[in-house]
Amino acid sequence: MTLKEYLNELQRRHVVKAGVAYLVIAWLIVQVLSVLTPAFDLGQSFLKITVIILSIGFPIWLIIAWIYDFTPQGIKKTGDTVFDAKDSAKKNVRLNRVIIGTLSIALILLVVNQVRMKETYEKQVMTASMLPDFTSSIAVLAFKDMSPNKDQEYFSDGISEEILNHLTKYKDLKVISRTSSFTYKGKDVTIAMIGEELDVAYVLEGSIRKSGDTYRTTVKLIDTKDGTQLWSETFDRKIEDALFTQDEIAGLVAKRLKLTLLKDNVSLRKVDPRAYEMYLNGRVNLALQTPQGIDIAEQYFLKSVEIDPLFTPAFGGLSGIWIVKKQLNMVSPEVADQKMEEYLAKAFAIDSTDAEVWRWQASKLANTDFNWQASNIAMEKCLEFNPNFSEARAFYAHFLMIQNRWDEAWEQMNRAVELDPFSPLVQNFRGVLLLHQGKYDEFLSLFEPLNISRLGNTGLFMSYSLTKQYDKAIEHLKMTIKAGGQEEIIKILEETYKSDGFVEALNVTADALSKISDSQYLWSGKIMILYILAENREKVLYWLEKMYIRRNPNLPYYAIIGPLTKPYQNEPRYIEIMERINLR
């Protein structure tokens, strides 16, 4: 066959056009999958395998196109007849329609994909703008209590923390959070070791001597590289001038380090010494993150605002109290919502530049109002006032995870860990990200060694369940139930596990807990987890609906596209509930 005859055969058999049509359709399939892969959590390997299959199929398709014709009457073997221009024209029209139609759909998908990529890029740029590149770094150690009365440690700790908070207002300065910098209190460690462990260039240490309504503060700024003392000064002040003194100390440190303020200082005023002491006591107890500590902290904050009705930090603390109580299922949402609204309104009316108040406002907008856009804006405002706020970044990481913005979530979480590496709260928040992303082995490697108190841990229970370590999972579930005061249910759990296995034990236990759930709000989220792990589809959907009715603050976590929710992503009832909380 001559070259001319061969080219005529290629034209008659439409091999070239068939090849073009295949490539266009293959490209269309890849575009569709690139959109669906993240939406349905298919994984990048699924997309790669599809591309390989399509690549292998191309030469096979060309051979088929040479041998067969695809006609309205079906697939027919191409005859060895001579070139027929009229027949060729008809086939050309059919192929042209296929190619044009496919290209039109592909163009639409390309536009959709470009819009999606643009949104992703804008989100990444926004997140990057909230992650400043610090040019210097400092850790404020807990000041030593030198008071005659040895029960004044809360005061020296409070002063240290307030100086730390004032330093966060300075541009380009990384300030290690209280939880990590205070871990060295009472320990025999060198400044060089602290600098290395916390990755900071400077340390501010000092002492407090309180007597009556006055106090003396001595501070030292030290270079961690060589231990050089760069600056030292002593301040004798009245307690009512504490806010001014802390701001003055922070300003002198900043001047020494040649730093500039992020924004102009907020107006400071004298504070009643008794109100300030009550507030400091509240902060110490709230940091314990225990039910008893939260209740004690609330009483101190209430006494603080009773003494000074215009003391913003105490109102911020009270709003946080009720948000934490709601999140930990200590009270019903109806009670918590009213209280948090009341205290947030009072705090904002007095001072709208407090980063902590903005943090609590963001939490309320997310977990109570389900207004994610407003919550993101509030969190940006919080981090604008305090870029060093590690707990706020950990909170924001959770809000971003709930919105399935994983890259941004991990950026915020990694910065939170950098700012407060020893914080149990930050590490627990990080653990939740690992759980919902299905990184169970990594979660266990980090948290299993820490479970020395033998308390029930929901994260460990879930990880043991999903890695098929059922005996350990059951033990953690028993400890959790015991902590909730329902020891009679433990016997049901043990007997069912022994006779009917793990899945049935979860179902029976969840059913037993369901019977007491109306009188004990505590169990709602835990019941949901049991039914999910037992793969009880109907009960899971029922409890999702119930959690929505109760306005449970943990409901948004089930909007995360991950291993736990994968079976429900296409379920109409699930989709409807997620739409109600603006997460679909």
Steps between C-alpha positions, in 0.01 A plus 500: 500500500643833395524795740212675320283190527591463868405862571172448313431196715572698816251760380241244395529312829504830698794385714640852556165646598426201720834559673421869552157409638661250743750758627229761549275257686794374711588858590136561591503195731815623674344847550185348649702282738721792606182671622342189656815356664516751792122521527459123549837439671610260224869570544762604246595137429154445345563786256848370413371149429232646271762696301712185459200298377405773252859518372514123442161513330605757237698270264238226548233748396692592182520133401126458563427814294700349209306174510148612599250775425257633763166558330142569617429135412780378725867404471591372153825375360647746254479360148780496251302715260646794321478848638137628500492880538126515581521233770813665636321834527219346707749342739687829520181678608442244776857522628497879481186509714660271757818709513318836513262379773782355706710815462203714613457295818877502554507880464230538766689269736823688432334829601356339816840354588675834445250674729559231764877538468468878528294467820756256643783738410321795661441297817868405512604863449262608778641236735858593410424864583409390854827308544760777533871436465635597841836676509557447871370278780462505877376287789366664817573270793278482808622772735614382843275581793710682763204618713504455878175305475566185300145480364554775242631283217184558295587873501857457371379253238228743394740793465737286292217394271372855455848621399510209255161609363618858455805379305273326249393845379842556340568437134731216388548363853426134568385466861484149646170437674461474875446124515843424354705783647364437852598130494849599620369641830697348787727300269878519490554573130735739326392793284683338208295181541175699511601689188573176316184315609266791427700628200518859629771767489411670829358421843332743738518392863422681823357503849202651679480617861146594603417680822155642566385708204852546357743271325859501372587345164857423396555392138799381296530459122752229410652385170466120483805452277761610752300582814574873474271723708387769256281705733377502860275729703290514815149650522318600821130550430152485647284205397241737351767605246583140403375527141711811441808335651469185292459709187801711599719191552395353166574835334851515645572144384369585154713814488809297588417250221408784257143381447193695393136462603257316276240767581479794737467397860147475632414746773601374842341598828547440867347177625372419845767280664237258633340460155840439345593235757167321450561502124851356537366222723234425237760475224706253703201273562363520145839388369453169687227403246319282756130525596595599854755756377245650259241539776753664734621730220142612436457606862822704491398673175156581642659655809733699275219661296297556816787708635576670166208488250722644222783246521495347148736203556270354766197522267707331231584226750131452585401465134774239463374316808159438342636413157732240657216366717286454191780338299575257784128419539497628859173688439223506242542728196192703599661608827847551354387701194319762709797547733767522229291755305462712812869508591628543144272800453629660821865434409466650150314802636797580724795406275485363145878457469541203734630198302363249749149641473523467121613139544190419704283691255638285214428184699144611569439587133631160391362249749180681599392708199663276234604821323837393366578805291439734794701267726797512262485880493487514881801269525694713253421799720620310806832413335535853371499625859723214621694294240663306787171363635578127482168377641311716250700349214418152630132597515518639147663179378190313619261742330695464175504120534123498545477699176727234339776755437772260612814675372406822677401309812841337527678833437317653796553193718873482425537867591306440823743219592794725415367772733409263783680165458429368851133592520275195568204693358677574170621141475148368565368724224769362272397147591144565383633600158696175483189299594273656242762459229528129578858517633427258786848353536653846531235596756573190707877555486453848646219453752524140616813566714325801662204302629657429836196615699294206374210726414269422208620679190260531206783545251678186618171308502434599138856424388502158667160422344605602149830311522313189622657501849163414648605397852672836556205685348256329737718587800497869406126493446452346845712774659297768322170351616631467856606866498144588398358317803322224304677194635196275451546537122857366526364154585277507190801603289725223638242222461403600145863532390577154637198330342428695179815685409617859464243648260200368691655618829515854359140483379364368830702752703385788281139387539538489879656847506224630272243426770668744739602758238200728552579546867879504454599725211859379539447184297376637164834521319629173646189309392549630148860373491393154618239467225747622235760243605230230506399606146138533613384721214145571618603585855781726374256700287249512786761640740627750245149638487473495879832682539375767259176544697703534821741741328787282615828692444676179391264440206717694247782247548289246311514723191869416461561291191706216641498130596224537760248673271593343166203254500254789539625754247228412245224435753215754444418532873866563583531759221186679620631533858837627380324756281310625806827580676647657183762230444393354168 
